[in-house]
């Protein structure tokens, strides 16, 4: 824990899964970005098929786990990307890559929990 953390608080991070996700996406050499995604993704029926350099469903599963356990800021971006697991296009793969780049930038932030009395 760093010196900015409140005493008695627990910082939840998942460095191992973040590293595994970055490796699965193949983005070790790409820079981190500040925001995972800020606009709705469409179906892109006439767009190019996916590159298939990674398993879309597997990566969305890893990212969804991170969202639920230590990276709540990924919620909107994940809700957009996971809708296309059945028929992803290149634009959907690029969205997952962008989310992975955001993980690189926010790797150390995690989620800080401070236990306290019920009702406070």
C-alpha positions, -999 to +999 in steps of 0.1 A: +000+000+000+011+035-007+012+064+017-021+078+002-041+049+015-062+053+046-051+032+076-073+001+078-081+002+041-075-027+018-064-021-018-077-047-042-055-052-073-052-081-096-018-076-113-015-112-124-048-111-143-041-077-157-007-090-170-024-121-184-050-100-202-025-077-217-005-107-229-036-124-243-044-092-262-008-090-275-005-053-265+027-054-244+043-029-267+013-004-269+011+026-245-015+029-218-044+052-223-066+072-198-101+062-207-113+027-218-141+038-241-165+067-242-190+059-269-215+032-278-204+004-301-226-006-330-230-040-347-210-029-377-226-055-400-207-042-431-173-039-413-143-061-417-143-095-399-121-097-368-084-103-370-087-132-346-053-127-330-069-134-296-099-153-283-126-126-280-147-145-255-118-155-233-105-119-231-140-105-224-142-130-195-109-118-180-119-082-184-154-088-169-138-105-139-115-075-135-144-051-138-163-069-110-135-073-086-110-044-089-116-022-119-152-009-117-143+019-141-144-006-170-182-011-166-195+009-195-168-002-219-173-038-210-210-036-213-205-023-249-179-049-260-194-080-245-226-076-265-207-087-296-191-119-283-212-140-307-201-121-338-173-097-332-159-074-359-126-056-361-141-026-343-151-047-314-116-062-311-101-027-312-125-018-283-110-047-262-075-036-271-084+000-260-097-014-227-065-034-223-045-002-228-065+015-201-056-014-178-020-007-185-024+029-174-045+022-143-027-010-132-017+003-098-050+020-089-073-009-081-102-006-057-098+007-022-121-008+005-123+005+040-142-017+064-163+001+089-193-003+111-226-012+093-247+018+085-218+044+082 
